[in-house]
Amino acid sequence: PVGGHRYVSLSDGLYQLVRHEGFLRSFRGIGAVVCGAGPAHAFYFGLYEHMKSVLLASNRDSKHTYLVHAFSGACATVAHDAVMTPADAIKQRLQMFNSPYHNSWDCFRRVCQTEGPWALYRAYLTQLSTNVPFQCIHFMTYEFLQQKLNPSQQYLPWTHIVAGGLAGSAAAAVTTPMDVCKTILNTQPQAIRDCAGVASGGIRREPPKPII
């Protein structure tokens, strides 16, 4: 941010934040996340398990189980993001440098008054374009690695740890650029309305840098 601190790494950012703004500053926006996470994850896992059971029951061919997990994860993500997108927008506005908002409710009220409630959904499509591929890649990679590491389907905790870690890393590596766009859309004024505007604006203002 203009006039703000420049962070060169995750550890430097956390150090500068705690040093200059206090430890509690790192928890700004937690109220919005707590209120949104419960119903969002209830929708997510409920819809995921429902879709998976329906699709597996109608498709007995074990060769297509990867697609079943991917499609189930995509459907669950649509419902999850419908709840978490406004919560994420409020959280990120509170976490901005020199944020004008006092708390989650103050941010929600002022954004609705000045920009309209749909401003909180400005990044919804971008969030879907991030999270749907993320969950598809995550579940497909996880199930694939489970079959390779544990073909007997016994309970082996280390296989879940390794498969989950590798699957999450692969999904995050692919979708990080869209996550950058989502953050900018959630925190910038109305002049930027979509990810194309983020990309063109960023190219004009800054020289090309690795987005990761």
GURO-610224 format. One line per field, with one value per atom (N, C-alpha, C): residue in three letters; chain; x, y, z. Coordinates in nm, 2 decimals. Atoms other than C-alpha are relative to their C-alpha. Layout:
GURO-610224
res <- c(ala, ...)
chain <- c(A, ...)
u <- c(X, ...)
v <- c(Y, ...)
w <- c(Z, ...)
This chain:
GURO-610224
res <- c(pro, pro, pro, val, val, val, gly, gly, gly, gly, gly, gly, his, his, his, arg, arg, arg, tyr, tyr, tyr, val, val, val, ser, ser, ser, leu, leu, leu, ser, ser, ser, asp, asp, asp, gly, gly, gly, leu, leu, leu, tyr, tyr, tyr, gln, gln, gln, leu, leu, leu, val, val, val, arg, arg, arg, his, his, his, glu, glu, glu, gly, gly, gly, phe, phe, phe, leu, leu, leu, arg, arg, arg, ser, ser, ser, phe, phe, phe, arg, arg, arg, gly, gly, gly, ile, ile, ile, gly, gly, gly, ala, ala, ala, val, val, val, val, val, val, cys, cys, cys, gly, gly, gly, ala, ala, ala, gly, gly, gly, pro, pro, pro, ala, ala, ala, his, his, his, ala, ala, ala, phe, phe, phe, tyr, tyr, tyr, phe, phe, phe, gly, gly, gly, leu, leu, leu, tyr, tyr, tyr, glu, glu, glu, his, his, his, met, met, met, lys, lys, lys, ser, ser, ser, val, val, val, leu, leu, leu, leu, leu, leu, ala, ala, ala, ser, ser, ser, asn, asn, asn, arg, arg, arg, asp, asp, asp, ser, ser, ser, lys, lys, lys, his, his, his, thr, thr, thr, tyr, tyr, tyr, leu, leu, leu, val, val, val, his, his, his, ala, ala, ala, phe, phe, phe, ser, ser, ser, gly, gly, gly, ala, ala, ala, cys, cys, cys, ala, ala, ala, thr, thr, thr, val, val, val, ala, ala, ala, his, his, his, asp, asp, asp, ala, ala, ala, val, val, val, met, met, met, thr, thr, thr, pro, pro, pro, ala, ala, ala, asp, asp, asp, ala, ala, ala, ile, ile, ile, lys, lys, lys, gln, gln, gln, arg, arg, arg, leu, leu, leu, gln, gln, gln, met, met, met, phe, phe, phe, asn, asn, asn, ser, ser, ser, pro, pro, pro, tyr, tyr, tyr, his, his, his, asn, asn, asn, ser, ser, ser, trp, trp, trp, asp, asp, asp, cys, cys, cys, phe, phe, phe, arg, arg, arg, arg, arg, arg, val, val, val, cys, cys, cys, gln, gln, gln, thr, thr, thr, glu, glu, glu, gly, gly, gly, pro, pro, pro, trp, trp, trp, ala, ala, ala, leu, leu, leu, tyr, tyr, tyr, arg, arg, arg, ala, ala, ala, tyr, tyr, tyr, leu, leu, leu, thr, thr, thr, gln, gln, gln, leu, leu, leu, ser, ser, ser, thr, thr, thr, asn, asn, asn, val, val, val, pro, pro, pro, phe, phe, phe, gln, gln, gln, cys, cys, cys, ile, ile, ile, his, his, his, phe, phe, phe, met, met, met, thr, thr, thr, tyr, tyr, tyr, glu, glu, glu, phe, phe, phe, leu, leu, leu, gln, gln, gln, gln, gln, gln, lys, lys, lys, leu, leu, leu, asn, asn, asn, pro, pro, pro, ser, ser, ser, gln, gln, gln, gln, gln, gln, tyr, tyr, tyr, leu, leu, leu, pro, pro, pro, trp, trp, trp, thr, thr, thr, his, his, his, ile, ile, ile, val, val, val, ala, ala, ala, gly, gly, gly, gly, gly, gly, leu, leu, leu, ala, ala, ala, gly, gly, gly, ser, ser, ser, ala, ala, ala, ala, ala, ala, ala, ala, ala, ala, ala, ala, val, val, val, thr, thr, thr, thr, thr, thr, pro, pro, pro, met, met, met, asp, asp, asp, val, val, val, cys, cys, cys, lys, lys, lys, thr, thr, thr, ile, ile, ile, leu, leu, leu, asn, asn, asn, thr, thr, thr, gln, gln, gln, pro, pro, pro, gln, gln, gln, ala, ala, ala, ile, ile, ile, arg, arg, arg, asp, asp, asp, cys, cys, cys, ala, ala, ala, gly, gly, gly, val, val, val, ala, ala, ala, ser, ser, ser, gly, gly, gly, gly, gly, gly, ile, ile, ile, arg, arg, arg, arg, arg, arg, glu, glu, glu, pro, pro, pro, pro, pro, pro, lys, lys, lys, pro, pro, pro, ile, ile, ile, ile, ile, ile)
chain <- c(A, A, A, A, A, A, A, A, A, A, A, A, A, A, A, A, A, A, A, A, A, A, A, A, A, A, A, A, A, A, A, A, A, A, A, A, A, A, A, A, A, A, A, A, A, A, A, A, A, A, A, A, A, A, A, A, A, A, A, A, A, A, A, A, A, A, A, A, A, A, A, A, A, A, A, A, A, A, A, A, A, A, A, A, A, A, A, A, A, A, A, A, A, A, A, A, A, A, A, A, A, A, A, A, A, A, A, A, A, A, A, A, A, A, A, A, A, A, A, A, A, A, A, A, A, A, A, A, A, A, A, A, A, A, A, A, A, A, A, A, A, A, A, A, A, A, A, A, A, A, A, A, A, A, A, A, A, A, A, A, A, A, A, A, A, A, A, A, A, A, A, A, A, A, A, A, A, A, A, A, A, A, A, A, A, A, A, A, A, A, A, A, A, A, A, A, A, A, A, A, A, A, A, A, A, A, A, A, A, A, A, A, A, A, A, A, A, A, A, A, A, A, A, A, A, A, A, A, A, A, A, A, A, A, A, A, A, A, A, A, A, A, A, A, A, A, A, A, A, A, A, A, A, A, A, A, A, A, A, A, A, A, A, A, A, A, A, A, A, A, A, A, A, A, A, A, A, A, A, A, A, A, A, A, A, A, A, A, A, A, A, A, A, A, A, A, A, A, A, A, A, A, A, A, A, A, A, A, A, A, A, A, A, A, A, A, A, A, A, A, A, A, A, A, A, A, A, A, A, A, A, A, A, A, A, A, A, A, A, A, A, A, A, A, A, A, A, A, A, A, A, A, A, A, A, A, A, A, A, A, A, A, A, A, A, A, A, A, A, A, A, A, A, A, A, A, A, A, A, A, A, A, A, A, A, A, A, A, A, A, A, A, A, A, A, A, A, A, A, A, A, A, A, A, A, A, A, A, A, A, A, A, A, A, A, A, A, A, A, A, A, A, A, A, A, A, A, A, A, A, A, A, A, A, A, A, A, A, A, A, A, A, A, A, A, A, A, A, A, A, A, A, A, A, A, A, A, A, A, A, A, A, A, A, A, A, A, A, A, A, A, A, A, A, A, A, A, A, A, A, A, A, A, A, A, A, A, A, A, A, A, A, A, A, A, A, A, A, A, A, A, A, A, A, A, A, A, A, A, A, A, A, A, A, A, A, A, A, A, A, A, A, A, A, A, A, A, A, A, A, A, A, A, A, A, A, A, A, A, A, A, A, A, A, A, A, A, A, A, A, A, A, A, A, A, A, A, A, A, A, A, A, A, A, A, A, A, A, A, A, A, A, A, A, A, A, A, A, A, A, A, A, A, A, A, A, A, A, A, A, A, A, A, A, A, A, A, A, A, A, A, A, A, A, A, A, A, A, A, A, A, A, A, A, A, A, A, A, A, A, A, A, A, A, A, A, A, A, A, A, A, A, A, A, A, A)
u <- c(0.08, 0.00, 0.08, -0.07, 0.10, 0.02, -0.02, 0.26, 0.01, 0.00, 0.25, 0.13, -0.12, 0.51, 0.00, -0.02, 0.66, 0.05, -0.03, 0.67, 0.07, -0.07, 0.93, -0.02, 0.03, 0.82, -0.10, 0.10, 0.57, 0.05, -0.05, 0.79, 0.02, -0.02, 0.88, -0.13, 0.13, 0.52, -0.06, 0.05, 0.42, 0.08, -0.08, 0.71, -0.03, 0.03, 0.64, -0.14, 0.13, 0.27, -0.01, 0.00, 0.32, 0.08, -0.08, 0.59, -0.06, 0.06, 0.41, -0.14, 0.14, 0.05, -0.06, 0.05, 0.03, -0.04, 0.04, -0.04, -0.14, 0.15, -0.42, -0.03, 0.03, -0.40, -0.01, 0.00, -0.33, -0.13, 0.13, -0.68, -0.11, 0.11, -0.87, -0.08, 0.08, -1.16, -0.04, 0.03, -1.19, -0.15, 0.15, -1.56, -0.07, 0.06, -1.66, 0.03, -0.04, -1.47, -0.07, 0.07, -1.62, -0.15, 0.14, -1.97, -0.03, 0.02, -1.93, 0.05, -0.06, -1.72, -0.09, 0.09, -1.98, -0.10, 0.10, -2.27, 0.07, -0.07, -2.02, 0.05, -0.05, -1.86, -0.10, 0.12, -2.19, -0.05, 0.05, -2.31, 0.10, -0.11, -1.97, 0.00, -0.02, -1.94, -0.13, 0.13, -2.31, -0.03, 0.02, -2.34, 0.10, -0.11, -2.01, -0.04, 0.03, -2.11, -0.13, 0.12, -2.46, 0.02, -0.02, -2.34, 0.09, -0.08, -2.07, -0.08, 0.08, -2.32, -0.09, 0.09, -2.56, 0.07, -0.07, -2.30, 0.06, -0.06, -2.13, -0.10, 0.11, -2.46, -0.05, 0.05, -2.55, 0.11, -0.11, -2.20, 0.08, -0.07, -2.06, 0.14, -0.13, -1.76, 0.11, -0.10, -1.46, 0.11, -0.10, -1.25, -0.04, 0.04, -1.45, -0.02, 0.02, -1.43, 0.07, -0.07, -1.18, -0.10, 0.09, -1.44, -0.12, 0.11, -1.71, 0.05, -0.05, -1.49, 0.02, -0.02, -1.40, -0.13, 0.13, -1.76, -0.07, 0.06, -1.88, 0.07, -0.07, -1.61, -0.04, 0.03, -1.70, -0.14, 0.13, -2.07, 0.00, -0.01, -1.99, 0.06, -0.07, -1.76, -0.09, 0.10, -2.04, -0.08, 0.08, -2.25, 0.09, -0.09, -1.95, 0.03, -0.05, -1.83, -0.12, 0.11, -2.18, -0.01, 0.00, -2.15, 0.13, -0.13, -1.78, 0.05, -0.05, -1.73, -0.02, 0.02, -1.89, 0.08, -0.08, -1.72, 0.14, -0.14, -1.39, 0.03, -0.02, -1.44, 0.01, 0.00, -1.52, 0.14, -0.13, -1.21, 0.11, -0.11, -0.98, 0.00, 0.01, -1.11, 0.05, -0.04, -1.05, 0.15, -0.14, -0.70, 0.09, -0.07, -0.60, 0.08, -0.08, -0.33, -0.09, 0.08, -0.50, -0.15, 0.15, -0.85, -0.09, 0.09, -1.12, -0.11, 0.11, -1.35, 0.04, -0.03, -1.37, -0.02, 0.03, -1.51, -0.08, 0.07, -1.69, -0.13, 0.13, -2.03, 0.00, -0.02, -1.91, 0.03, -0.04, -1.75, -0.12, 0.11, -2.06, -0.11, 0.10, -2.29, 0.04, -0.04, -2.08, 0.02, -0.01, -2.01, -0.14, 0.14, -2.38, -0.06, 0.05, -2.46, 0.06, -0.08, -2.19, 0.01, -0.03, -2.14, -0.11, 0.10, -2.44, 0.05, -0.04, -2.45, 0.07, -0.07, -2.34, 0.15, -0.15, -2.00, 0.07, -0.06, -1.94, 0.02, -0.01, -1.99, 0.08, -0.07, -1.77, 0.10, -0.10, -1.51, -0.05, 0.06, -1.76, 0.05, -0.04, -1.69, 0.15, -0.14, -1.32, 0.04, -0.02, -1.34, -0.03, 0.04, -1.52, 0.10, -0.11, -1.26, 0.13, -0.12, -1.00, -0.03, 0.03, -1.18, -0.05, 0.05, -1.35, 0.12, -0.12, -1.02, 0.08, -0.07, -0.86, -0.05, 0.06, -1.10, 0.00, -0.01, -1.11, 0.13, -0.14, -0.73, 0.03, -0.03, -0.72, -0.06, 0.06, -0.97, 0.05, -0.04, -0.86, 0.15, -0.14, -0.49, 0.00, 0.00, -0.57, -0.05, 0.05, -0.78, 0.10, -0.10, -0.52, 0.12, -0.11, -0.24, -0.03, 0.05, -0.45, 0.00, 0.00, -0.49, 0.14, -0.13, -0.12, 0.08, -0.07, 0.00, -0.06, 0.08, -0.27, -0.10, 0.10, -0.42, -0.09, 0.09, -0.55, -0.11, 0.10, -0.76, 0.00, -0.01, -0.63, 0.01, -0.01, -0.63, 0.15, -0.14, -0.28, 0.01, 0.01, -0.26, 0.11, -0.10, 0.07, -0.04, 0.04, -0.09, -0.09, 0.09, -0.36, 0.08, -0.08, -0.09, 0.07, -0.08, 0.13, -0.09, 0.09, -0.16, -0.07, 0.06, -0.33, 0.09, -0.10, -0.02, 0.04, -0.04, 0.09, -0.12, 0.12, -0.27, -0.03, 0.02, -0.31, 0.11, -0.11, 0.03, -0.02, 0.02, -0.05, -0.11, 0.12, -0.39, 0.03, -0.03, -0.25, 0.10, -0.09, 0.03, -0.07, 0.08, -0.22, -0.09, 0.10, -0.47, 0.04, -0.05, -0.25, -0.03, 0.02, -0.27, -0.15, 0.13, -0.65, -0.03, 0.02, -0.63, 0.05, -0.05, -0.43, -0.10, 0.10, -0.70, -0.12, 0.11, -0.97, 0.03, -0.03, -0.79, -0.01, 0.00, -0.75, -0.15, 0.14, -1.12, -0.07, 0.06, -1.22, 0.04, -0.06, -1.01, 0.01, -0.01, -1.01, -0.13, 0.13, -1.27, -0.07, 0.09, -1.55, 0.06, -0.06, -1.32, 0.04, -0.04, -1.20, -0.12, 0.12, -1.49, 0.02, -0.02, -1.34, 0.15, -0.14, -1.02, 0.07, -0.07, -0.95, 0.05, -0.04, -0.95, 0.12, -0.11, -0.71, 0.13, -0.12, -0.47, 0.05, -0.04, -0.47, 0.05, -0.05, -0.44, 0.13, -0.13, -0.16, 0.11, -0.10, 0.03, 0.04, -0.03, 0.00, 0.08, -0.06, 0.11, 0.13, -0.12, 0.39, 0.06, -0.06, 0.65, -0.03, 0.03, 0.60, 0.08, -0.06, 0.68, -0.06, 0.07, 0.63, -0.11, 0.12, 0.28, 0.00, -0.02, 0.39, 0.11)
v <- c(-0.12, 0.00, 0.13, -0.13, 0.36, 0.05, -0.05, 0.49, -0.11, 0.11, 0.15, -0.08, 0.08, -0.12, -0.09, 0.09, -0.33, -0.13, 0.12, -0.69, -0.09, 0.08, -0.91, -0.15, 0.15, -1.25, -0.01, 0.03, -1.41, 0.03, -0.02, -1.40, 0.15, -0.14, -1.04, 0.08, -0.06, -0.94, -0.02, 0.03, -1.11, 0.08, -0.07, -0.95, 0.15, -0.14, -0.60, 0.03, -0.02, -0.64, 0.00, 0.00, -0.74, 0.11, -0.10, -0.49, 0.14, -0.14, -0.18, 0.01, -0.02, -0.26, -0.09, 0.08, -0.52, -0.14, 0.14, -0.89, -0.02, 0.02, -0.86, 0.05, -0.05, -0.68, -0.12, 0.12, -1.02, -0.08, 0.07, -1.13, 0.08, -0.09, -0.85, -0.08, 0.07, -0.99, -0.14, 0.13, -1.30, -0.02, 0.02, -1.23, -0.04, 0.04, -1.24, -0.14, 0.14, -1.56, -0.10, 0.09, -1.73, -0.01, 0.00, -1.63, -0.07, 0.06, -1.75, -0.14, 0.13, -2.06, -0.11, 0.10, -2.26, -0.04, 0.04, -2.25, -0.03, 0.02, -2.24, -0.15, 0.14, -2.57, -0.10, 0.10, -2.73, -0.02, 0.02, -2.66, -0.08, 0.06, -2.77, -0.16, 0.15, -3.12, -0.07, 0.07, -3.19, -0.02, 0.01, -3.12, -0.09, 0.08, -3.29, -0.15, 0.14, -3.62, -0.04, 0.03, -3.60, -0.03, 0.01, -3.55, -0.13, 0.12, -3.82, -0.13, 0.12, -4.08, -0.02, 0.01, -4.00, -0.04, 0.03, -4.01, -0.14, 0.14, -4.33, -0.10, 0.09, -4.50, -0.02, 0.01, -4.42, -0.04, 0.03, -4.49, -0.11, 0.12, -4.84, -0.01, 0.01, -4.79, 0.07, -0.06, -4.75, 0.09, -0.08, -4.59, 0.15, -0.14, -4.27, 0.06, -0.05, -4.22, 0.14, -0.13, -3.93, 0.11, -0.10, -3.74, 0.03, -0.01, -3.81, 0.09, -0.08, -3.66, 0.15, -0.14, -3.36, 0.08, -0.07, -3.28, 0.02, -0.02, -3.33, 0.12, -0.11, -3.09, 0.13, -0.13, -2.83, 0.04, -0.04, -2.84, 0.05, -0.04, -2.81, 0.14, -0.12, -2.52, 0.12, -0.10, -2.32, 0.05, -0.04, -2.33, 0.06, -0.05, -2.28, 0.15, -0.13, -1.97, 0.11, -0.10, -1.81, 0.05, -0.04, -1.79, 0.07, -0.05, -1.72, 0.12, -0.11, -1.46, 0.13, -0.12, -1.17, 0.00, 0.01, -1.29, 0.03, -0.02, -1.30, 0.15, -0.14, -0.95, 0.09, -0.08, -0.81, -0.02, 0.03, -0.98, 0.07, -0.06, -0.85, 0.15, -0.15, -0.49, 0.04, -0.03, -0.50, -0.02, 0.03, -0.64, 0.10, -0.09, -0.36, 0.10, -0.10, -0.11, 0.13, -0.12, 0.19, -0.02, 0.03, 0.02, 0.10, -0.10, 0.28, -0.07, 0.07, 0.01, -0.04, 0.03, -0.06, -0.15, 0.15, -0.42, -0.05, 0.07, -0.67, 0.06, -0.06, -0.52, 0.14, -0.13, -0.17, 0.00, 0.01, -0.28, -0.04, 0.05, -0.47, 0.12, -0.11, -0.17, 0.11, -0.11, 0.09, -0.03, 0.04, -0.11, -0.01, 0.01, -0.18, 0.14, -0.13, 0.19, 0.08, -0.08, 0.33, -0.06, 0.07, 0.06, -0.10, 0.10, -0.17, -0.13, 0.14, -0.53, -0.08, 0.08, -0.66, 0.02, -0.02, -0.51, -0.11, 0.11, -0.79, -0.13, 0.12, -1.04, 0.04, -0.04, -0.85, -0.11, 0.10, -1.13, -0.14, 0.13, -1.42, -0.09, 0.08, -1.54, -0.03, 0.02, -1.49, -0.10, 0.10, -1.69, -0.14, 0.13, -1.97, -0.04, 0.04, -1.96, -0.04, 0.04, -2.01, -0.13, 0.11, -2.26, -0.12, 0.12, -2.48, -0.08, 0.08, -2.58, -0.05, 0.04, -2.59, -0.13, 0.12, -2.85, -0.11, 0.11, -3.05, -0.06, 0.05, -3.08, -0.06, 0.06, -3.14, -0.13, 0.13, -3.42, -0.11, 0.09, -3.58, -0.05, 0.04, -3.58, -0.08, 0.07, -3.69, -0.15, 0.13, -3.99, -0.08, 0.07, -4.08, -0.05, 0.03, -4.07, -0.11, 0.10, -4.27, -0.14, 0.13, -4.55, -0.05, 0.04, -4.55, -0.04, 0.02, -4.53, -0.11, 0.09, -4.74, -0.08, 0.07, -4.98, -0.10, 0.10, -5.22, 0.07, -0.08, -4.93, -0.03, 0.01, -5.00, 0.14, -0.13, -4.72, 0.02, -0.03, -4.58, 0.15, -0.15, -4.22, 0.07, -0.07, -4.14, 0.02, -0.01, -4.20, 0.12, -0.12, -3.93, 0.12, -0.12, -3.69, 0.03, -0.02, -3.74, 0.04, -0.03, -3.75, 0.14, -0.13, -3.45, 0.12, -0.11, -3.24, 0.02, -0.01, -3.31, 0.05, -0.05, -3.26, 0.15, -0.14, -2.93, 0.09, -0.08, -2.81, 0.02, -0.01, -2.89, 0.09, -0.09, -2.72, 0.14, -0.14, -2.41, 0.06, -0.05, -2.38, 0.04, -0.03, -2.38, 0.12, -0.10, -2.14, 0.13, -0.12, -1.88, 0.13, -0.12, -1.62, 0.05, -0.05, -1.61, 0.04, -0.04, -1.58, 0.15, -0.14, -1.26, 0.09, -0.08, -1.12, 0.01, 0.00, -1.21, 0.10, -0.09, -1.02, 0.15, -0.13, -0.71, 0.05, -0.03, -0.72, 0.03, -0.02, -0.74, 0.13, -0.11, -0.45, 0.13, -0.12, -0.20, 0.07, -0.07, 0.06, -0.05, 0.05, 0.02, 0.01, -0.01, 0.11, -0.13, 0.14, -0.25, -0.09, 0.08, -0.48, -0.15, 0.15, -0.81, -0.02, 0.04, -1.00, 0.06, -0.06, -0.86, 0.14, -0.13, -0.52, 0.00, 0.02, -0.64, -0.02, 0.03, -0.78, 0.12, -0.12, -0.47, 0.11, -0.11, -0.23, -0.03, 0.03, -0.42, 0.01, -0.01, -0.44, 0.14, -0.14, -0.06, 0.06, -0.07, 0.03, -0.06, 0.06, -0.22, -0.08, 0.09, -0.40, -0.15, 0.14, -0.77, -0.07, 0.08, -0.98, -0.13, 0.13, -1.34, 0.01, -0.01, -1.37, -0.09, 0.09, -1.65, 0.05)
w <- c(0.00, 0.00, 0.00, 0.00, -0.06, 0.14, -0.14, 0.26, 0.10, -0.10, 0.42, 0.00, -0.01, 0.50, -0.12, 0.12, 0.22, 0.06, -0.05, 0.31, -0.10, 0.10, 0.14, 0.02, -0.02, 0.28, 0.11, -0.10, 0.51, 0.14, -0.13, 0.81, 0.03, -0.02, 0.75, 0.02, -0.01, 0.70, 0.14, -0.13, 1.03, 0.11, -0.09, 1.21, 0.00, 0.01, 1.08, 0.06, -0.05, 1.16, 0.15, -0.14, 1.52, 0.06, -0.06, 1.58, -0.01, 0.02, 1.44, 0.04, -0.02, 1.49, 0.11, -0.11, 1.77, -0.04, 0.03, 1.79, -0.04, 0.03, 1.79, -0.14, 0.14, 1.45, -0.10, 0.09, 1.29, 0.01, -0.01, 1.40, -0.05, 0.05, 1.23, -0.11, 0.09, 1.04, 0.04, -0.04, 1.24, 0.03, -0.02, 1.32, -0.12, 0.13, 0.96, -0.04, 0.04, 0.90, 0.09, -0.09, 1.21, -0.04, 0.03, 1.11, -0.13, 0.13, 0.75, -0.01, 0.02, 0.80, 0.04, -0.04, 0.99, -0.11, 0.10, 0.74, -0.14, 0.13, 0.44, -0.01, 0.00, 0.54, 0.02, -0.01, 0.64, -0.14, 0.14, 0.28, -0.08, 0.08, 0.14, 0.02, -0.02, 0.30, -0.02, 0.03, 0.29, -0.14, 0.14, -0.08, -0.06, 0.05, -0.15, 0.02, -0.03, 0.02, -0.07, 0.07, -0.13, -0.15, 0.14, -0.49, -0.03, 0.02, -0.45, 0.01, -0.02, -0.32, -0.12, 0.11, -0.60, -0.13, 0.12, -0.88, 0.01, -0.01, -0.75, -0.01, 0.01, -0.72, -0.14, 0.14, -1.08, -0.10, 0.09, -1.22, 0.07, -0.06, -1.13, -0.05, 0.06, -1.35, 0.08, -0.09, -1.12, -0.07, 0.07, -1.40, 0.00, 0.01, -1.37, 0.14, -0.14, -0.99, 0.02, -0.02, -1.03, -0.05, 0.05, -1.23, 0.10, -0.10, -0.97, 0.12, -0.11, -0.69, -0.05, 0.05, -0.91, -0.02, 0.02, -1.01, 0.14, -0.13, -0.65, 0.07, -0.06, -0.52, -0.07, 0.07, -0.79, 0.04, -0.05, -0.69, 0.14, -0.14, -0.32, 0.01, -0.01, -0.39, -0.04, 0.04, -0.57, 0.12, -0.12, -0.25, 0.11, -0.10, -0.02, -0.02, 0.03, -0.20, 0.00, -0.01, -0.21, 0.14, -0.14, 0.17, 0.04, -0.05, 0.21, -0.08, 0.07, -0.06, 0.07, -0.07, 0.13, 0.13, -0.12, 0.45, -0.03, 0.04, 0.27, -0.03, 0.04, 0.13, 0.12, -0.12, 0.47, 0.08, -0.07, 0.62, -0.06, 0.07, 0.35, 0.01, -0.02, 0.38, 0.14, -0.14, 0.76, 0.01, -0.01, 0.70, -0.09, 0.08, 0.46, 0.09, -0.08, 0.57, 0.01, -0.04, 0.74, -0.04, 0.03, 0.70, 0.08, -0.06, 0.77, 0.09, -0.07, 0.93, 0.14, -0.14, 1.30, 0.03, -0.03, 1.30, -0.12, 0.12, 1.07, -0.02, 0.02, 1.13, -0.06, 0.05, 1.07, -0.15, 0.14, 0.74, -0.08, 0.07, 0.63, -0.02, 0.00, 0.71, -0.10, 0.08, 0.54, -0.15, 0.14, 0.23, -0.07, 0.06, 0.18, -0.02, 0.02, 0.23, -0.11, 0.10, 0.00, -0.14, 0.12, -0.26, -0.04, 0.03, -0.23, 0.04, -0.05, -0.10, -0.11, 0.10, -0.44, -0.01, -0.01, -0.38, 0.07, -0.08, -0.14, -0.09, 0.09, -0.43, -0.13, 0.11, -0.67, -0.05, 0.03, -0.65, -0.01, 0.00, -0.66, -0.11, 0.11, -1.01, 0.00, -0.01, -0.96, 0.10, -0.10, -0.64, -0.05, 0.06, -0.82, -0.10, 0.10, -1.10, 0.07, -0.07, -0.83, 0.08, -0.09, -0.59, -0.07, 0.07, -0.84, -0.06, 0.04, -1.02, 0.12, -0.12, -0.68, 0.06, -0.06, -0.54, -0.10, 0.10, -0.87, 0.00, 0.00, -0.87, 0.13, -0.13, -0.50, 0.02, -0.02, -0.49, -0.09, 0.10, -0.81, 0.04, -0.04, -0.70, 0.13, -0.13, -0.35, -0.02, 0.03, -0.47, -0.08, 0.08, -0.73, 0.09, -0.09, -0.47, 0.10, -0.10, -0.22, -0.07, 0.07, -0.48, -0.02, 0.02, -0.55, 0.13, -0.13, -0.19, 0.09, -0.09, -0.03, -0.08, 0.09, -0.29, 0.08, -0.08, -0.01, 0.07, -0.07, 0.13, 0.15, -0.15, 0.49, 0.06, -0.06, 0.74, 0.03, -0.02, 0.71, 0.01, -0.01, 0.85, -0.09, 0.08, 0.67, -0.14, 0.14, 0.33, -0.01, 0.00, 0.41, 0.01, -0.02, 0.52, -0.13, 0.13, 0.21, -0.11, 0.12, -0.04, 0.02, -0.02, 0.12, -0.02, 0.02, 0.13, -0.14, 0.14, -0.22, -0.09, 0.07, -0.35, 0.02, -0.03, -0.17, -0.07, 0.06, -0.30, -0.15, 0.15, -0.66, -0.03, 0.02, -0.64, 0.02, -0.03, -0.48, -0.10, 0.10, -0.73, -0.13, 0.12, -1.02, 0.02, -0.02, -0.87, 0.07, -0.07, -0.69, -0.08, 0.07, -0.97, 0.01, -0.01, -0.96, 0.15, -0.14, -0.58, 0.02, 0.00, -0.63, -0.06, 0.06, -0.86, 0.10, -0.09, -0.60, 0.11, -0.11, -0.32, -0.05, 0.05, -0.54, -0.03, 0.02, -0.64, 0.13, -0.13, -0.28, 0.07, -0.08, -0.16, -0.08, 0.08, -0.46, -0.01, 0.03, -0.54, -0.12, 0.10, -0.79, -0.14, 0.13, -1.08, -0.06, 0.04, -1.10, 0.02, -0.01, -1.17, -0.02, 0.03, -1.29, -0.01, 0.00, -1.32, -0.12, 0.12, -1.67, 0.04, -0.04, -1.51, 0.09, -0.09, -1.24, -0.08, 0.08, -1.50, -0.08, 0.08, -1.73, 0.09, -0.09, -1.44, 0.06, -0.06, -1.28, -0.10, 0.10, -1.61, -0.03, 0.02, -1.66, 0.11, -0.11, -1.31, 0.04, -0.05, -1.24, -0.11, 0.10, -1.45, 0.03, -0.03, -1.49, 0.11, -0.11, -1.18, 0.01, -0.03, -1.09, 0.09, -0.09, -0.95, 0.12, -0.12, -0.72, 0.09)
